[in-house]
């Protein structure tokens, strides 16, 4: 018993995940380990024997049996406790390891457990905050308002009268987690050494899981995350983050501002607040994309209980235990992958996955590009705005399971975050498409970002070889102008830089031709108007006849979008254009374009006059 207590104390003192330290704790005194092994390996073993037998007799090939076993596996994880629940949630985002049927069930794994006794909760507060309950709180509800695998939340009021939510960790959680991680890690080591068909490094996956669980168990870390998130979004008056009360916060106790809000999935309640649920979803999607692409620091668990609509129209984020970072290089890589997807460059898309760390450089990409093509071609035909994200990720899961993909941890969390967000949005709008909502944001980043790689991606988006695709420019600008936070000055700068770059020569020539035609058209219209005002005796009959011919319209849509910025939704001001005018006028190519425009306009005018003089109808 004394040995077990020693293990318990040692494990409770671990502040960060350390496989070697955990290994030494349980190797010294194996009694508690053996008891837990019996509790876990027996049900796991019985489950695997059952699955193996069905696989042997062929009954597992039936879809209903696969679904039944997947549900059974999910329930087994819940029964085994917090570490196994977290492992199941981690596996739910790993299509490179888990078959599609199991993946589907694990995605529904709820992190909910019954609460623990209030006496234990109050004792934890007093021990960690080193003070009596009555000295910290004016009042505190003894019964929790919610409970999950790591802890539970109580409503309280501070001595100052401020309403707060107090999150308290489960007693003995760290000790149970370390023991279960030790068991799961050793199972992973056995699988790695003995089961060759599993190509992903399960030990690395467990170590990543352990690192994240230890971060999530440290409520001081969660408090830091909340404050960092709040600072990053301080300029967005539509986003709210609860205040953290540091004096009433410790490693196992977190005290934050009480938020009165409504789950977005409760549509009627949101409407009763006088708020449009669709607007809340729009704010959530925009914020999530900003987290992923701009800040590189994102909320990895935006489930309905963690995002609330507030009376004042703000969207409030809660629970910052599960956060993740993305490097700038990975963010750029994701945008480049979107460009190649939209352009249907599946060969380059395969290379993007190598650059992002999904595939090793030794992998033969030849069979992967056609697989991408088979998945995305039909989806792209209906347009990015209408693509079904869940269907696409399901198809991608099949490819990742079939080919030697190894998913970086950040990607798994991104997919989890976006699928959860889409689930919330679909409860508000059954026709919602997250890819359609996200594409304008990606378009804006392409137009605004000064990163050289994204500049190259912009050129790649607009050109096939040396041929400018005006329809792509039109689509990109149309999408970009849907973004409410569009930076007009940056887009204008980007457009000018691109226009006068080496690649821009085709666009410059196109502009000269279009503007020359427009000037000629305006000039000819002026001649017709003046002719009509002349007395009938001296009026030109040839011009009169020509004016009755319907003139061919010139498609200026893309050009107007570039140069009539004052009409864009985001409120471009003409002063931005005039502020940029010196930059345009000081460019040598502007002078060359001017001369070419004069030449083209003169040529068109002379040709038209000759035709009129010869009596040729225009």
C-alpha positions in Angstrom: 0.0 0.0 0.0 2.9 2.4 0.9 4.5 1.6 -2.5 1.2 2.4 -4.3 0.9 5.7 -2.4 4.5 6.5 -3.4 3.6 6.0 -7.1 0.5 8.2 -6.6 2.6 11.0 -5.1 5.3 10.8 -7.8 2.8 10.8 -10.6 0.9 13.8 -9.2 4.1 15.8 -9.2 4.7 15.5 -12.9 4.1 18.9 -14.4 4.7 17.9 -18.0 4.6 14.7 -20.1 7.8 12.7 -19.7 7.6 9.1 -20.9 10.9 8.2 -19.2 9.8 9.5 -15.8 6.5 7.7 -16.1 8.3 4.5 -17.1 10.5 4.7 -14.0 7.5 5.3 -11.7 5.6 2.2 -12.7 8.5 -0.2 -13.3 9.6 0.2 -9.6 6.3 -0.9 -8.1 4.1 -2.9 -10.6 1.2 -3.8 -8.3 -1.0 -0.9 -9.3 0.1 -1.3 -12.9 -1.0 -5.0 -12.9 -4.4 -4.1 -11.4 -5.0 -1.5 -14.1 -3.7 -3.8 -16.8 -6.4 -6.3 -15.7 -9.1 -3.6 -15.9 -8.0 -2.5 -19.4 -6.4 -5.3 -21.3 -9.2 -7.9 -20.5 -12.0 -5.9 -22.1 -9.7 -4.8 -25.0 -8.5 -8.4 -25.5 -12.1 -9.7 -25.5 -13.0 -7.1 -28.1 -10.1 -7.8 -30.3 -10.8 -11.6 -30.2 -14.4 -11.0 -31.2 -13.3 -8.8 -34.1 -10.6 -11.3 -35.2 -13.1 -14.1 -35.2 -15.6 -12.2 -37.3 -12.8 -11.2 -39.7 -11.8 -14.9 -40.0 -15.3 -16.1 -40.8 -16.0 -13.2 -43.1 -19.0 -11.6 -41.2 -17.0 -8.4 -40.6 -17.2 -7.6 -44.3 -20.9 -6.6 -43.9 -21.5 -2.9 -43.3 -23.9 -3.4 -40.4 -21.3 -5.5 -38.5 -18.6 -2.9 -39.1 -20.9 -0.2 -37.8 -21.8 -2.3 -34.7 -18.2 -3.0 -33.9 -17.2 0.6 -34.4 -20.0 1.7 -31.9 -18.8 -1.0 -29.5 -15.2 0.2 -29.7 -16.3 3.8 -29.0 -18.3 2.7 -25.9 -15.4 0.6 -24.7 -13.1 3.7 -24.7 -15.7 5.7 -22.7 -15.9 2.9 -20.1 -12.1 2.7 -19.8 -11.8 6.4 -18.7 -10.4 9.8 -19.5 -7.1 8.8 -21.2 -8.9 6.4 -23.5 -11.6 8.9 -24.3 -8.8 11.4 -25.3 -7.1 8.7 -27.3 -10.3 8.0 -29.1 -10.8 11.7 -29.9 -7.2 11.8 -31.2 -7.8 8.8 -33.4 -11.1 10.4 -34.7 -8.9 12.8 -36.8 -6.5 10.2 -38.1 -7.7 8.7 -41.4 -4.2 7.5 -42.1 -4.6 5.0 -39.2 -8.3 4.3 -38.6 -10.8 2.7 -41.2 -13.6 5.0 -42.3 -16.4 3.3 -40.3 -14.5 3.5 -37.0 -13.5 7.1 -37.9 -17.2 8.0 -38.2 -18.1 6.7 -34.8 -15.1 8.1 -33.0 -16.0 11.5 -34.4 -19.2 11.4 -32.3 -17.2 10.5 -29.1 -18.5 12.8 -26.3 -16.2 14.0 -23.7 -18.9 13.7 -21.0 -18.7 11.8 -17.7 -20.7 12.1 -14.4 -19.5 14.7 -12.0 -17.6 13.9 -8.8 -18.6 14.6 -5.2 -18.8 18.3 -4.3 -16.8 17.7 -1.0 -13.8 16.6 -3.1 -14.2 19.6 -5.4 -14.2 22.1 -2.5 -11.2 20.3 -0.9 -9.3 20.7 -4.2 -10.0 24.5 -4.2 -8.9 25.0 -0.7 -5.7 22.9 -1.2 -4.7 24.5 -4.4 -5.6 28.1 -3.6 -4.4 27.7 0.0 -7.4 29.4 1.6 -10.8 28.7 2.9 -13.8 28.6 0.4 -15.5 31.4 2.4 -12.5 33.7 2.0 -12.4 33.3 -1.8 -16.1 33.2 -2.7 -19.1 35.0 -1.5 -21.1 31.9 -2.7 -20.5 28.8 -4.8 -22.9 26.2 -6.0 -22.1 22.8 -4.6 -23.6 21.0 -7.6 -21.6 21.3 -11.0 -23.3 22.7 -14.0 -21.3 20.5 -16.3 -18.8 17.7 -16.1 -16.3 16.2 -18.6 -13.4 13.7 -18.5 -10.9 16.1 -17.0 -13.0 18.1 -14.6 -16.3 19.9 -13.8 -17.6 23.5 -13.6 -19.3 25.2 -10.7 -21.1 28.6 -10.7 -19.9 31.0 -8.0 -19.6 34.6 -6.9 -16.4 36.2 -5.8 -16.1 38.4 -2.7 -16.2 41.4 -5.1 -19.6 40.3 -6.3 -18.5 39.2 -9.7 -20.1 36.1 -11.1 -17.6 33.4 -12.1 -17.3 29.9 -13.5 -14.9 27.7 -11.5 -13.4 24.7 -13.3 -12.1 22.0 -10.9 -10.0 19.0 -11.9 -11.0 15.4 -11.1 -9.2 14.1 -8.0 -6.4 11.7 -8.9 -6.7 12.6 -12.6 -3.0 13.1 -13.3 -2.1 9.8 -11.6 -4.8 7.9 -13.6 -3.8 9.6 -16.8 -0.1 8.8 -16.4 -0.8 5.2 -15.6 -3.1 4.8 -18.6 -0.7 6.6 -20.9 2.0 4.2 -19.8 -0.2 1.2 -20.6 -1.3 2.6 -24.0 2.2 3.6 -24.9 3.5 0.1 -24.3 0.7 -1.4 -26.3 1.7 1.0 -29.1 5.4 -0.1 -28.8 4.2 -3.8 -29.1 2.1 -3.0 -32.2 5.1 -1.1 -33.7 7.4 -4.0 -33.2 5.1 -6.8 -34.1 2.3 -5.6 -36.5 3.9 -4.4 -39.7 0.7 -3.3 -41.4 0.4 -0.2 -39.3 2.7 2.3 -41.1 2.1 5.3 -38.8 4.2 5.8 -35.7 1.7 4.9 -33.0 4.3 5.7 -30.2 4.8 9.2 -31.6 1.0 9.6 -31.7 0.7 8.6 -28.0 3.5 10.9 -27.1 1.8 13.8 -28.9 -1.5 12.8 -27.1 0.3 12.7 -23.8 1.8 16.1 -24.3 -1.5 17.6 -25.2 -3.4 16.0 -22.2 -0.8 17.3 -19.8 -1.2 20.8 -21.3 -4.9 20.5 -21.0 -4.6 19.3 -17.3 -2.6 22.4 -16.5 -5.2 25.2 -15.9 -2.5 27.8 -15.6 -1.6 27.0 -19.2 -5.3 27.3 -20.2 -5.4 30.7 -18.5 -2.4 31.8 -20.6 -4.1 30.5 -23.7 -7.3 32.4 -23.0 -5.4 35.7 -22.5 -3.3 35.1 -25.6 -6.4 34.4 -27.6 -8.1 37.5 -26.2 -5.1 39.7 -27.1 -5.0 38.4 -30.7 -8.6 39.2 -31.2 -8.8 42.4 -29.2 -9.4 44.3 -32.5 -12.5 42.3 -33.3 -15.5 43.8 -31.5 -17.6 40.7 -32.4 -15.4 38.2 -30.4 -15.6 37.9 -26.6 -13.3 35.9 -24.2 -14.0 35.5 -20.5 -11.7 37.4 -18.1 -9.4 35.2 -16.1 -9.1 35.7 -12.3 -5.5 34.8 -11.6 -5.7 35.0 -7.8 -8.3 32.2 -7.9 -6.5 30.1 -10.5 -4.0 27.3 -10.1 -2.8 24.2 -11.8 -6.1 22.4 -10.9 -8.5 25.3 -10.4 -9.5 27.8 -13.1 -11.7 30.8 -12.3 -13.1 32.9 -15.1 -15.8 35.4 -15.8 -19.3 33.9 -15.9 -20.8 34.3 -19.4 -24.5 34.4 -20.0 -24.9 33.1 -23.5 -26.8 30.7 -25.7 -25.5 27.8 -27.7 -25.6 28.5 -31.5 -27.3 25.1 -32.0 -30.3 26.5 -30.0 -31.6 28.5 -32.9 -34.9 29.7 -31.4 -33.1 30.9 -28.2 -30.6 32.8 -30.4 -33.4 34.4 -32.4 -35.1 35.4 -29.1 -32.0 37.4 -28.3 -32.7 39.5 -31.4 -29.7 38.0 -33.1 -29.5 36.4 -36.6 -28.0 32.9 -36.1 -26.5 33.0 -39.6 -24.6 36.2 -38.7 -23.2 34.4 -35.7 -22.0 31.5 -37.9 -20.4 34.0 -40.3 -18.5 35.6 -37.4 -17.4 32.1 -36.2 -16.2 31.0 -39.6 -14.3 34.3 -40.2 -12.7 34.1 -36.7 -11.7 30.4 -37.2 -10.0 31.2 -40.5 -8.2 34.2 -39.0 -6.9 31.9 -36.2 -5.7 29.4 -38.8 -4.2 31.6 -41.5 -3.3 34.9 -39.8 -2.5 34.1 -36.2 -1.4 30.5 -36.5 -2.9 29.9 -33.0 -6.3 28.2 -33.1 -9.0 26.8 -30.9 -9.0 23.1 -31.6 -12.3 22.2 -29.8 -15.0 24.6 -30.9 -18.0 22.3 -30.0 -21.5 23.8 -29.3 -20.8 24.2 -25.6 -17.6 26.2 -26.2 -19.1 28.9 -28.5 -22.0 31.0 -27.2 -24.0 33.8 -28.7 -24.3 36.8 -26.3 -27.1 39.3 -26.0 -24.9 42.2 -27.3 -24.3 40.3 -30.6 -20.8 39.0 -29.7 -19.6 35.5 -30.1 -17.9 34.2 -27.0 -15.3 31.4 -27.0 -14.8 29.2 -23.9 -12.4 26.4 -22.8 -8.9 27.1 -24.1 -7.4 23.8 -22.9 -7.0 22.4 -26.4 -5.2 25.0 -28.6 -2.6 24.5 -31.3 0.0 26.4 -33.3 0.7 26.4 -37.1 3.9 27.6 -38.5 3.9 30.4 -41.1 5.3 27.9 -43.7 2.4 25.5 -43.1 -0.1 28.3 -43.4 1.4 29.3 -46.8 1.4 25.7 -47.8 -2.3 25.3 -47.0 -3.1 28.3 -49.2 -0.9 27.0 -52.0 -2.7 23.6 -51.8 -6.1 25.4 -52.2 -4.8 27.2 -55.3 -3.7 23.9 -56.8 -7.0 22.3 -55.9 -9.0 25.1 -57.5 -6.7 25.0 -60.6 -7.0 21.2 -60.8 -3.2 20.9 -60.7 -3.3 17.5 -58.9 0.3 16.8 -59.6 1.3 20.0 -57.8 -1.2 19.2 -55.0 0.6 15.9 -54.4 3.9 17.9 -54.0 2.2 20.3 -51.6 1.4 17.3 -49.3 5.1 16.4 -49.4 6.0 20.0 -48.4 3.4 20.0 -45.6 4.9 16.8 -44.2 2.0 14.5 -45.1 4.1 12.4 -47.4 7.8 11.6 -47.3 10.0 12.6 -50.2 10.6 9.0 -51.1 6.9 8.2 -51.7 6.0 7.6 -55.4 3.5 10.3 -56.2 2.5 8.8 -59.6 -0.6 6.9 -58.3 -1.6 9.6 -55.8 -2.3 12.4 -58.3 -5.0 10.3 -60.2 -6.5 9.4 -56.8 -6.8 13.1 -56.0 -8.3 13.7 -59.5 -10.9 11.0 -58.9 -11.9 12.5 -55.6 -12.0 16.2 -56.5 -12.9 16.5 -60.2 -16.7 15.9 -59.7 -16.7 18.1 -56.6 -14.9 20.9 -58.4 -17.4 20.8 -61.3 -20.1 22.2 -59.0 -17.7 24.9 -57.8 -15.8 25.5 -54.6 -18.7 27.4 -53.0 -20.9 24.3 -53.2 -18.4 21.6 -52.3 -19.4 19.3 -49.4 -16.6 19.5 -46.9 -17.6 16.3 -45.0 -17.9 14.3 -48.3 -14.5 15.6 -49.5 -12.8 14.8 -46.2 -14.4 11.3 -46.1 -13.0 10.7 -49.6 -9.7 12.1 -48.6 -9.7 9.8 -45.6 -10.0 6.8 -48.0 -6.9 8.0 -49.9 -4.9 8.7 -46.7 -5.8 5.2 -45.4 -4.8 3.6 -48.7 -1.6 5.5 -49.4 1.4 6.1 -47.0 0.2 9.4 -45.5 1.4 10.5 -42.1 -0.7 13.3 -40.7 1.0 16.1 -38.8 -0.7 16.8 -35.4 -1.8 20.3 -36.4 -3.6 19.0 -39.5 -5.7 16.5 -37.5 -6.7 19.3 -35.1 -7.6 21.6 -38.0 -9.9 19.0 -39.6 -11.5 18.3 -36.2 -12.0 22.1 -35.7 -13.5 22.7 -39.1 -15.8 19.6 -39.0 -17.1 20.6 -35.6 -17.6 24.2 -36.8 -19.4 23.0 -39.9 -21.6 20.8 -37.7 -22.7 23.9 -35.7 -23.3 25.9 -38.9 -25.4 23.1 -40.5 -27.7 23.1 -37.4 -28.4 26.8 -38.3 -28.4 26.5 -42.1 -28.8 23.0 -43.6 -27.3 24.4 -46.9 -24.2 25.8 -45.3 -20.9 24.9 -47.1 -17.7 25.7 -45.1 -15.5 25.6 -48.2 -17.8 28.1 -49.8 -17.6 30.3 -46.7 -13.8 29.9 -46.5 -12.8 30.5 -50.1 -13.4 34.3 -50.0 -11.0 34.5 -47.1 -8.3 32.5 -49.0 -8.9 34.7 -52.0 -8.3 37.8 -49.9 -5.1 36.3 -48.5 -3.9 35.7 -52.0 -4.6 39.2 -53.0 -3.2 40.9 -49.9 -0.4 38.8 -48.6 3.1 40.1 -49.4 4.7 36.6 -48.9 6.7 35.9 -52.1 5.4 32.3 -52.2 1.8 33.6 -52.2 2.7 36.1 -54.9 3.8 33.2 -57.0 0.6 31.4 -56.1 -1.4 34.4 -57.2 0.3 34.4 -60.6 -0.2 30.6 -60.8 -3.9 31.1 -60.1 -4.3 33.6 -63.0 -2.1 32.1 -65.7 -2.0 28.9 -67.6 1.5 29.0 -69.2 1.5 32.6 -70.6 -2.2 32.8 -71.1 -4.1 35.1 -68.7 -7.4 33.5 -67.5 -9.7 36.5 -67.0 -12.5 34.3 -65.7 -10.2 33.2 -62.8 -9.3 36.9 -62.1 -13.0 37.7 -62.1 -13.8 34.8 -59.8 -10.9 35.6 -57.4 -11.9 39.3 -57.2 -15.6 38.4 -56.8 -14.7 36.1 -53.9 -12.2 38.4 -52.3 -14.8 41.3 -52.2 -17.2 39.2 -50.2 -14.7 39.4 -47.3 -15.9 42.2 -45.0 -12.4 42.9 -43.6 -10.8 43.4 -47.0 -7.8 45.7 -47.0 -8.4 47.9 -50.0 -5.0 49.6 -50.1 -3.1 46.3 -49.9 -5.2 44.8 -52.7 -4.6 47.9 -54.9 -0.8 47.7 -54.2 -0.8 44.0 -55.0 -2.7 44.5 -58.2 -0.4 47.3 -59.3 2.7 45.2 -58.4 1.3 42.3 -60.4 0.3 44.5 -63.3 3.8 45.8 -63.7 5.6 42.5 -63.0 7.2 40.4 -65.8 4.1 38.1 -65.8 1.9 41.2 -66.1 2.9 41.9 -69.7 0.0 39.8 -71.0 -2.4 41.7 -68.7 -0.9 45.0 -69.7 -1.4 44.3 -73.4 -4.9 43.1 -72.7 -5.6 46.3 -70.8 -4.3 48.5 -73.6 -6.5 46.7 -76.2 -9.6 46.9 -73.9 -9.1 50.6 -73.0 -8.3 51.6 -76.6 -11.5 49.9 -77.8 -13.4 51.6 -75.0 -11.9 55.0 -76.0 -12.7 54.4 -79.6 -16.2 53.3 -78.7 -16.8 56.5 -76.6 -15.2 58.6 -79.4 -17.5 57.1 -82.0 -20.5 57.5 -79.8 -19.6 61.2 -79.3 -19.3 61.7 -83.1 -22.8 60.1 -83.6 -24.3 62.4 -80.9 -22.7 65.5 -82.4 -23.9 64.4 -85.9 -27.5 64.1 -84.6 -27.4 67.6 -83.2 -26.4 69.1 -86.6 -29.1 70.5 -89.0 -30.4 67.7 -91.3 -29.0 69.4 -94.4 -25.4 69.0 -93.3 -25.8 65.8 -91.2 -23.6 62.9 -92.4 -25.9 60.1 -93.8 -23.1 57.5 -93.5 -22.6 58.2 -89.8 -26.4 58.2 -89.4 -26.7 54.7 -90.9 -23.8 53.4 -88.9 -25.4 54.6 -85.6 -28.3 52.2 -86.2 -26.0 49.2 -86.1 -26.0 47.6 -82.6 -22.5 48.0 -81.1 -20.6 45.0 -79.7 -20.4 45.3 -75.9 -17.0 45.1 -74.4 -16.6 42.8 -71.3 -15.0 45.0 -68.7 -16.1 43.1 -65.6 -12.6 42.0 -64.3 -11.0 45.3 -65.3 -13.8 47.3 -63.5 -13.3 45.2 -60.4 -9.6 46.0 -60.4 -9.8 49.8 -61.1 -13.3 50.8 -59.8 -12.4 49.8 -56.3 -14.7 52.4 -54.8 -17.7 50.2 -55.6 -16.4 47.2 -53.5 -18.4 46.1 -50.5 -15.6 46.7 -48.0 -15.8 50.5 -48.7 -12.8 51.3 -50.8 -12.2 55.0 -50.9 -11.1 56.9 -53.9 -8.4 58.6 -51.8 -6.7 55.2 -51.6 -6.4 55.2 -55.4 -5.1 58.8 -55.5 -2.6 58.0 -52.8 -1.3 55.2 -55.0 -1.4 57.2 -58.2 2.2 58.5 -57.9 3.4 54.9 -57.7 1.6 54.1 -60.9 2.8 57.3 -62.7 6.4 56.7 -61.7 6.6 53.3 -63.3 8.4 53.1 -66.7 5.8 50.6 -67.9 3.0 53.2 -67.3 4.8 55.5 -69.9 5.1 52.6 -72.3 1.5 51.6 -71.8 0.5 55.3 -72.5 2.4 55.4 -75.8 0.9 52.0 -76.8 -2.6 53.2 -75.9 -2.2 56.4 -78.0 -0.9 54.3 -80.9 -3.8 51.7 -80.7 -6.4 54.5 -80.2 -5.0 56.4 -83.2 -5.0 53.3 -85.3 -8.6 52.5 -84.5 -9.7 56.1 -85.1 -7.9 56.3 -88.5 -9.3 52.9 -89.6 -12.8 54.0 -88.5 -12.6 57.4 -90.4 -11.4 55.6 -93.6 -14.3 53.2 -93.3 -16.8 56.0 -92.8 -15.3 58.0 -95.7 -15.6 54.9 -97.9 -19.2 54.4 -96.8 -18.6 51.2 -95.0 -21.0 50.5 -92.1 -19.5 50.2 -88.7 
